[in-house]
């Protein structure tokens, strides 16, 4: 498994958004190629990060599943947002 150093992480943080998106799309494709589309899902909390990840994944694989776990700690607005999403 590839491990990143703190220097690697700092360098990746300084990349332009377009490069970060390309890297993320590449990773999504790697997962789907390895586990097939029906073996991959996005863990979706309804927050900004998982919302962006789900959007990127569904642009590549429109039928990719999203999994949401209601821990009881979420704000009501987050629960309502999650309910309005496909899947």
Secondary structure, DSSP 8 states (H G I E B T S, - for coil): -----HHHHHHHHTS-HHHHHHHHHHHHHHHHHHH-GGG-EEE--SSHHHHHHHHHHHHH-TT-EEE----S-S-HHHHHHHHTS--
